[in-house]
Amino acid sequence: DPINQATMRAWAAGITVVAAAGNEGPDPMTIGSPGNLPYVITVGAVTDSWTPSTRDDDYIPDFSSRGPTPDAHIKPDLVAPGGHMTGLTRPGSTLSKENPEYFLNSGEYVMTGSSQASALVSGIAALLLQLEPGLSPDDIKCKLTSSAELAINGDGLLAYSPFQQGSG
């Protein structure tokens, strides 16, 4: 796959690559290129059910793609908020013309998907690089996955498999 080949070269050159898991869930093996590469940071989505102050009702929505990859790699690497994320978009853009109902009264635009989650993780990676410019892509991936928290049920068991939530 040419995208995977280019992505692998970027990673080898020291560029941290964050990829959306995709929105083809909930079936297994739905993570495509370049998120299926073991080197990149693949991000699935979680939503807070419109209650940001509590994690008790957070869940992985059905649209978030799942692993494993065809080569049996555990993906996604982690999940991040990707449900009803608000931001700005250029008025008159194709996106805003095709989906005007996603504008809030505040003028912000709300979107949902693993691409929203991966944008958040990309921002976190950028902040890590700002704090420690010498971090390698592997260092950043390690920091992100080792600090993620697995979703655990009340009985102490995993709420989701690693093929759904990665490291959490």
Solvent accessible surface area in square Angstrom, and as a share of the most:
residue,aa,sasa,rsa
1,D,90,0.46
2,P,110,0.69
3,I,100,0.51
4,N,20,0.10
5,Q,100,0.45
6,A,51,0.39
7,T,14,0.08
8,M,80,0.36
9,R,158,0.58
10,A,26,0.20
11,W,19,0.07
12,A,92,0.71
13,A,80,0.62
14,G,46,0.44
15,I,100,0.51
16,T,29,0.17
17,V,28,0.16
18,V,33,0.19
19,A,8,0.06
20,A,36,0.28
21,A,2,0.02
22,G,22,0.21
23,N,71,0.36
24,E,121,0.54
25,G,17,0.17
26,P,70,0.44
27,D,90,0.47
28,P,91,0.57
29,M,105,0.47
30,T,32,0.19
31,I,7,0.03
32,G,40,0.38
33,S,46,0.30
34,P,34,0.21
35,G,0,0.00
36,N,34,0.17
37,L,14,0.07
38,P,51,0.32
39,Y,101,0.38
40,V,0,0.00
41,I,0,0.00
42,T,0,0.00
43,V,0,0.00
44,G,0,0.00
45,A,0,0.00
46,V,27,0.16
47,T,14,0.08
48,D,36,0.19
49,S,39,0.25
50,W,170,0.60
51,T,50,0.29
52,P,114,0.72
53,S,116,0.75
54,T,49,0.28
55,R,162,0.59
56,D,139,0.72
57,D,55,0.28
58,D,48,0.25
59,Y,102,0.39
60,I,10,0.05
61,P,12,0.08
62,D,97,0.50
63,F,54,0.22
64,S,1,0.01
65,S,0,0.00
66,R,12,0.04
67,G,1,0.01
68,P,30,0.19
69,T,4,0.02
70,P,98,0.62
71,D,112,0.58
72,A,78,0.60
73,H,65,0.29
74,I,94,0.47
75,K,2,0.01
76,P,0,0.00
77,D,15,0.08
78,L,14,0.07
79,V,21,0.12
80,A,7,0.05
81,P,64,0.40
82,G,0,0.00
83,G,7,0.06
84,H,32,0.14
85,M,52,0.23
86,T,69,0.40
87,G,32,0.31
88,L,158,0.78
89,T,38,0.22
90,R,161,0.59
91,P,109,0.68
92,G,41,0.39
93,S,13,0.09
94,T,93,0.54
95,L,73,0.37
96,S,6,0.04
97,K,146,0.62
98,E,120,0.54
99,N,33,0.17
100,P,80,0.50
101,E,118,0.53
102,Y,81,0.31
103,F,75,0.31
104,L,70,0.35
105,N,171,0.88
106,S,86,0.55
107,G,42,0.40
108,E,64,0.29
109,Y,8,0.03
110,V,22,0.13
111,M,50,0.22
112,T,69,0.40
113,G,1,0.01
114,S,1,0.01
115,S,59,0.38
116,Q,45,0.20
117,A,0,0.00
118,S,12,0.08
119,A,64,0.50
120,L,60,0.30
121,V,1,0.01
122,S,48,0.31
123,G,34,0.33
124,I,69,0.35
125,A,5,0.04
126,A,58,0.45
127,L,107,0.53
128,L,34,0.17
129,L,62,0.31
130,Q,138,0.61
131,L,142,0.71
132,E,79,0.35
133,P,109,0.69
134,G,75,0.72
135,L,24,0.12
136,S,44,0.28
137,P,10,0.06
138,D,88,0.46
139,D,58,0.30
140,I,0,0.00
141,K,34,0.14
142,C,80,0.48
143,K,78,0.33
144,L,14,0.07
145,T,30,0.18
146,S,87,0.56
147,S,84,0.54
148,A,28,0.21
149,E,112,0.50
150,L,77,0.38
151,A,39,0.31
152,I,91,0.46
153,N,71,0.36
154,G,94,0.90
155,D,104,0.54
156,G,51,0.49
157,L,117,0.58
158,L,75,0.37
159,A,37,0.29
160,Y,47,0.18
161,S,44,0.28
162,P,50,0.32
163,F,73,0.30
164,Q,51,0.23
165,Q,2,0.01
166,G,8,0.08
167,S,39,0.25
168,G,9,0.09
